Amino acid sequence: MLDTIKEGALAALVADLERALVAQDAEAVAGLFLETGFWRDLATFTWNLKTCEGRTEIAQMARAQLPHVRPSLLRLDPAERVSEADGVTEGWLLIETAAGRGQGYIRMKEGKIWTLLTTLHELKGHEEPRKLRRPMGAEHGHDPARKTWKEKQLDEAARLGFEDQPYVLVIGGGQGGIALGARLRQLSVPTIVIDKHPRPGDQWRNRYKSLCLHDPVWYDHLPYIPFPDNWPVFAPKDKVGDWLEMYTKVMELNYWSSTTATSAKYDEAKGEWEVVVHRDGKDITLRPKQLVLATGMSGKANVPVIPGQDVFQGEQQHSSQHPGPDAYRGRRVVVIGANNSAHDICAALWEGGADVTMVQRSSTHIVKSDSLMEVCLGGLYSEAAVANGITHDKADMIFASVPYKIMADFHVPQYDEIKVRDAAFYAALEKAGFMLDFGDDESGLFMKYLRRGSGYYIDVGACDLIIDGSIRLQSGKGISHLSETAVVLDDGTELPADLVVYATGYGSMNGWAADLISQEVADKVGKCWGLGSETTKDPGPWEGEQRNMWKPTMQEGLWFHGGNLHQSRHYSRYLALQLKARQAGLETPVWGLEAPHHLR
């Protein structure tokens, strides 16, 4: 049973924090934190996604924002339990400001605030029509002029983009664009989601046939409609595609398929974009106030420039273009790369009867799927977690409550356990010549994902094929050139090939902005993704949040949305509320907007 003294101490600390916030006393607020404390805010106080580190920065933010935000309530949630472990007391918060209501999570250590998370969940006067506010649907009574639900839907679809302009245009209709579109729909923000593919979900259907989710189902729900409890733990790509198509219809999104954005420019005087899209054989000009690039966490495919690519007589594909193994039975394939896509493609090619070689140029972090689920994700995202009352929404909040600056400290012990648990597996991989790492600071997969979005593989079976030699491995070598018939390594080794697959990742998302808008705007925004951790492929300075993701950028009216299904679900809430606040004309003074330090 929790020590009631510690529970009382947390309640008293929260009460002191509420008094200081309501009084708009920035110095008193900062004084309640440890000298090394953290306040992570998701749109509630900063109208930004921002982590303040240390009392000085916390006081600066509070001094600037409290007069605008005017908080009126911050209390422990009486419906939630306070917990304590290892000298840290934790609790859930209810928050209210002049503009909205939200939730929070607090950790107390040594009588002070160690970490504070504050998140915006709804805007006053613009609450979502859910639960007690849900719409009636059928209109009872008699009205000879009324329209049916279907007629209203068709009328809206016919007008939006022509007689009526969308407030938000979302470019990219994959999981991120669809999740954001659903959030904006519920907030009554006129939105069009466009995508180049013929059907929602084709982003998944058109990839190599062995593709599946590597994250478990509990981690991957979309907003509003969770997967049913008979959904597979790891959904195959076509099943994911069908779910996204169904979701788009059920959530009544204005989704323009087979549509390509060809140009965009921002009119400073009007405060709106002029975006030309090509649809049904003609160009249409849209004039949204807000433009969201929802092209995933990755940018354009990164295809390395290698001497001899113009003389090679076989096929060459980026992994995003690879159709699967069916056409390559009995053929010789060289896959350049050693991360998730490379492993998946190699394994499928081997199953399909190809002679396949993986070229690993730098070390890769490997974690077995079952170890990741049990050691890293099980406490928050699992059937056991659900049974313990931790819904995916609660899990998202707990996960978000750990500031990125100290997140690695939470992860290192987990991967230390995994190293022991799977020691024989890792020894066998190294014996096969595979170069392994656990990240620059041994913190494992998720920190690598947050910092650079690459450099890892969740093992679902391909590693066994490397260990037994079924997938040939060339590691620690660079590519010299391509001959007419082979990939030639820098030590002179020749790898005969009928197909070369470049599983070499993607560039920054602002590459899409360069193509669509201009290089000037892309450089004004700067690199997307990464924390500035000074680790491999994540150059400093430290930013403490994902660069340019889900928050205002240096280009007015331009936003980026993406990530895995978990991030698409969780962060679409805060992006949608930021957009709704602007559509509603609310004051949204942004604190902590970061100038770019890196352009690509």
N, C-alpha and C positions, 0 to 999 in steps of 0.2 A: 504494500500500500504506500502511496506517495506520502512523503514527509509533509504534514500539513504546514510546518514552519516554512518550508521552501515554497509550497504553493501560495502561502500567504505573502511571502516575500516577492514572488512574481506578481501577484495581484497588486501589491503596493507599488512596485516599480512601474507597472502599466498605468496605474492611477496617476503617478507622478508624471509620466510621459503624456498622458491625456491632458493634464492641467497645463503643462508647458506648451503643448501644441495649440490648445485653445487660446492660451494667452499670447501666442505668437512670440514666445521667448526663445529665440534661437540658441542662445548660450545655455539656457537651462536644459533644452532638448539635448544638445551635444554633451552636456555634463553627465547625462544619464547613461552614456555609452562608455564602454571600455576605451582606453586610449587607442587601442587597435580594433575598435568595433566597426561594424559594417551596417549600412542601411541600403538595402536594395529596393528600389522603387520601380514598379511597372505601371506608369502612367498616372498614378494617384496624386502625387505631389510634384513631380517634375514634368509631367506631360511628355515623358521620354521613357526609355528603358535605361536606367542609370543606377550604378552602385557607388555610393559615397563611402570612402574608406578613411577612417580616423575622424577624431572630433573636429579638426579644423575644417575638413571638407563638408562634414555633416552640418556644422554651424553655417557655413557659407550657403549651402543649399537652403537650409531652413530660413535663414535671413532673407533670401531672395524670394522664396516661394510661399511662405506661410501667409503673408498679407493677401496674396491672390487666391490661394487654395482655401483658406479659412476653414480649417478642420474643426469639427464640432463634437466628434466622438471617436474614441479609440479604447476599446475595452476587451477583456478576455471574453471569448465566446462561451456563454454558460452551457451550451449544448455539447461542448467538446471537453475532453479530459486534459488536464495538465500532466505532463510526464517528466521524469527525471532520471538521468543516468550519467555516471562518470563526472559528477559535479556540474552538469548542465541541465537546467530546467527549461522546458519548452511548452509553449501554449499557442492556441489559435486566437485570432483577434477579429473583432468587428470594427469597421472603419466607416466614418461618414465625413464628407467635406461639403462645401457649398455646392459643388457640381455633381457629386455622386456618392455611391456606396461601394465598399469593397471588403476584402478580407486580408488578413495578415498572419504572419507567423513570427514568433519571437523566441530567441534563446537567451537565457540569463546565465551568466557565469560570474562568480565572485561578486554577486550583488549588483552587477551592471549589465547593460545590454551588450551581448556579444554580436548577435546578428538580428536584424529586423527586416522582414519582407513586408511590403505594402503593395497591394494590387487593386486596381480598379475593376469592378465587376458590373456596374451599371451606372447610367447617368440619370439624374433626377428629371422626371418629366419625359424621359425617353426609354422607359423600362421595356424590356422585351415582352411580347404577348405570350407569356408562358404560365403554366399552372393556373392560378386563380384568374390571371389576365388573359388566358387563352381565348382565341376568337370563337364565336359561335359556329361559324361555318355555314350551315344551312340557315337561310333567312325565313323564319316563320311568318305567317301572315299573308297578306295579299297586296301586290303592287304590279299592275300591268306593265310598268316600265322597267322593272328590275331585270338585271342580267344574272345569268347563272355564274357559278365559279369558273367554269370553263370559258365562258364568253368574256369575263373580266380578264382572265389570264391571256387569252388570245389578243384582246384589245391592248393590253399592256405591252405584250411582245411586239405588236405591230407598230406601236407609237415610239417605244424606247429606241433611241438611236436615230430617230427621224424627226417626228414632231416634238418629242421630249428628249433632252440630252441626259445621259447618265451623269450622276455626280462623281462616280468612281468607274474607271475602266481598269479591269484586271487583265493583264496580258499573261497568259499561261493558265490552262485549264486542267492541270494535274491536281494532285491531292491538295497542294497549297492553295491554288486559286479557287478550288471548289469549296474548301473549308472556309476561306475568307468570304467567298460569295454567300455562303449560307449564313454566316454571322451578320453580314451587311443586310441581307434580306430580312432577317429577324429584327433589325434595327430600322427598317424602312428607309434604307439608303438606296436610291436608284443606282443600280450597278449592272454592268455588262461584263461577263467573263468571256474572253475570246481564246480560241485555240486552233492551231493549224490542222489538227487531226479530224477525221470525219466523225468520230464518236468520242464522248467522254470515256476515259479509261484506256484509250488507244496508246497512251504513253507507256502503259504497262504491257498491253497485248503485243505491241510491236517489238519488244525486246527479245533477246535470246530465250528459247523456250524453257530453260531450266531455272529462270529467274523466279525467286520467291522472296517473301519478306524474311529477313534474318532476325528481326526483332519479334518477340512473342506478341500474341493477340492483345494481351492486357495493356500493352504499351502503345497500341496502334489505333485505338478508336478515333473516329471523327466526331466533331461536335454534334450534340443533340441525338444522334442515332448510334449508340454503341453496337458493336458486332453482337449477334446473338450468342447464347452460351454454348451452342454447338459448333461455333466457328472454329476452323482448325487453328492450332497454335501458330503455325507458320503458313500463311496463305500463299498459294501459287499465284503467279502474275495474272493469269486470265481471270481468276476469281476476284482478285483485287480490282481489275479493270471493270468487271461486271458490277461490283459493289459501287464503284465511283459513278458509273453510268446511272444506276438505280438512284443513288443519293442525289445526283444532280436533278433528276426528275421529281423525286419526292419533296426535295427542299425548294422546288419551283424556281430554280435559278434561271436568269436570262443568260443562257449559254449559247454563244455563237460558235459553232464548230466550223471546220473547213474555212477558217478566217485567219488572215495573216496581217499583222501590223507592218506597214511599209515605211512609215515615217512619223515622227512626232516632234513638235516644237512647243515651247512654253511662251505664252503671251503674258508678259509681266504686267502690262497695263490692265488687261482683263482678268488676270489671275486664273487663267484656264489653259488647258492644253488643246492643241489642234493635232489630232491623230488621224492619219489616213489608214484605213484598213481595206483589204481586198476580200470581198465576199460575193459569192454567186456570180462571178465573172465581172464584177464592177467595183469601183472604188467608192468608199463611203467615208465622209469626214465626220469624226466624232469630236465633241468639245467638252470633255470631262474636266472638272476642277482638280481631281486627284487621279494620278496615274500610278498603278502598282505593277511592278515587274515580279511576277510569281512564277519564275522559271526554274524553281528548285533551288537548293543551296549552292548549286554549281552553275558555272557559266558555260561558255562555248566549249565544245570538245577540244581538248589539247592534243593535237597531233604533232609529234616531234618532227623536225626537219632533219632528215638523214641522207647523206650522199647516196645516190644510186636509186632513190625512190622512183625516178623517172625511167630507169632502165629495167627495173624488176618486172618480170613477165607474168608473175602470178597476181593474185588479188591482194588488195590492201584495204583494211577496214579499221575504223575506230570502234571500240567496244560498243558504243551506242548504236552503231550501224549493223552489228553482227546479228544475223538472222537465226543462228542456232546451228547445230551440227549436221543437219540432214544431208546437205550437199557435199559434205567433206569426208564421207566414209572412204577409207583407204588413202586419203590425201595426207600430205605433210603440212602441219600447221605450226607456226612459231607465234607465241603470244608474248608480247613485250609488256611486262608489268607483273606484279605479284601481290596485288591487293584483292578486294572482294570480287570485282568483275573478272579479273584474270583467273582467279581460282574457279569461279563458277563456270566460265567459258571452257577452261581446260578440262574440267571434270566432265562437262557435257560432251565435248569433242571426243574424249576418250571413250565414253559410253557409246558414242555414235560410230566408233570404229576408226577414228582418225589417229594418226601418229603425231602426237602433240608434245611440244617443248615449251617450257616456261623460261623466260629470261628475266631473272631477278637482278636488277642493277643496284638496289639499296635495300637495307633491312626492312622487315615487315613485322608488325605486331600481330600475333595470332592468339585468339582465345577460342576455346571450344564452346560451342553453343550451349551445351548443358551447364558448363561451369559459369558462363555469363548469366544464364537464367537463375541459377541457384545461389551463386555467391553475390552477384552484383545487383540483379534486378528483383530477386525474389521477395525482398522485404517490402517493395512498393508495387511491383507489377507482376502479379501471379494470382492463381486461384486462392492460395493461402492468404495473401494480402486482402483480397476481396472478402474472404471469410472473416478477417479481422476488422472489417469495416473501412478498409482503405480503398475507396473508389479511385478510378483513374484521375478524377478531378482533384481529390485530396493528394494523391501521389504526385501529381504535377506541381502542386503548391509546395509540398515538402521538398521535392527535388529543386524547385526554383529558389527555395529559401537558403540554399547554400551558396554564398558568394563565390564567384569564379576564382577569386584570389586564393581561397583556401580549399577549393573543391578537390584539388589533387591530393591534399592531406587525407581526405575521406576515402580516396580511391586506392592509394598505395597499399594499405593493409589488405584490401580485397585481392589485389593482384599478387601480393606476397603469398596469400593463401592459395591462389590458383597455381602459382609456380610450384608449390609443394604438392598440391593435389594432382597436377598433370605433369609431374617431373619426367616420367618415362616418355610421355608423348613429346615433350620438348627436346629431350635427349635424342629421340629417334629422328626428329626433324633436322636437328643440327648435324647428326651423323650423315644424313642424306645431302648435306651441304647447304641447307636452307639458312639464310641469315635472319636471325630473330632479334626483336627488341621489344621493350615494354614502354616505349616513350622515353623522352629525354630525362624524365625524373621518375621513371618506373611507375607512372600513374595509369597506364593502360589505355583502353580503347576510347572511352568517351572523351577524355581530355585530348587525345589525338584528333578525334572528330571535331571538337570545338575549336581547337587551335588551327588545324589545317585541312580538315575534311578528307583526309586520305591517310594511307600508310598502315592499313590494318585489314584483317580478314577474320570474320566470324566463321569458324570451321564447322561446316555441315557435311564434311566427308572428303573434300578434295585433298586434304593433307595426307590421308592414308595412301592416296595414289602417288603422292610425291615420295613418301617414305618407302613404298615398295618399288618405286621406279617406273610405275605405269605412266605417270607424267614425268617426262625427262626434265631435268633441271640444269640450267646454267646460271650460276649465281656469282655475284661480285664482279661482273664484267660489263663493259660498255659496248655499244654498237659502233663498229667502225664504218660499215657501209652495207648497202644491198647490192648484190650482183644480180645478174639476170635470173638466177635460180636459187639464191640463198641469202640468208642473213649472215653477215660476217662480223664476228665479235672482235674486240680490240686486241685479243691475244692471237688472232688469226683463225680461230675455230670457225668452221663453216657449218651452218645449219640449213640444209636443203629445205625449201619451202614452196608449197603451192599457194599458201595463204599466210599473210602476216596480219595479226590483230594487234592494234595499238590500244592496250588497256592502260592508258597513260593519263587518265583523269580529265579534269576540266579546269578552265581558268576562272577568274573572279566573275561574279554576276554582273559587275558593271561593264563587262564586255558587251552584254546585250544593250546596255544604255548607249554605248559608243556606236553600235550599229544602227540602232533605231533613232536616236536623238542626235548626238554628236560626240566626238572625242572630248571636246571641251567640257560638256556636261558630265561625261564619265569621269574625267579627271577632277572636276569640281566636287563630285561625290567621293571619289577615291575607292580603294579596295573594299570589297564586301567579304565578310566572314573573318574569323580569327579574333583573338583577344589581345594581341600585342605582348605575348608571353616571353618573347626572346628565345623560344624554342624553335626547332627545325621548321622552316616554312611558315613561321608566325612571327615576323619581325616586330620589334617594339616601335614606339613606346607603348606601355601598358594602357589599355583602354577599359578593361574590366567588364565589358559587354561585347557581344558580337557586333563587329563593325557594320553599321548601316542597316542592320536587320530589324524589321518590325517597328521602326521608329523614324522620326523625322531625319532627313538628310540635308546636306548643304544646298541641295536644289529644291526650291519651294515646290510642293505638290508632287514630289517623286518619292516613292516608297519601294522597299524590297521585302518580299515575303517568300519564305522557303524553308527547307530543312526536312527532316524525316517526318513521319506521320505524327509522332508525339509533339514535335515542335510546331508543325502545321496546325494541330489542334489547339495547343495551349496558347501560343503567341498570336494566333488569329484573333483571339478575344481582345487583346490589348490594341492591336492594330485597328480592328474594327471600331473600337470605342474612340480611338484618336480621330479616326475619319468621321465618325458620327458627330463628335463634338464640334468639328469644323463645319460640317453641314448644318448643324443646329445653331451655329453662330456663337458658340460658347467661347469665353476667353481661354486660350490655351498657351500660356507663356511657357516656352520650352527652356528648361535649365540643363546645361551640360552638353549642348550640341557640340560634337567633335569635328574639328577640321581634319581633312585627310592628311595622313603622313605617308601613305603609299598609294600609288595610282593603280596598280594591278596586282 
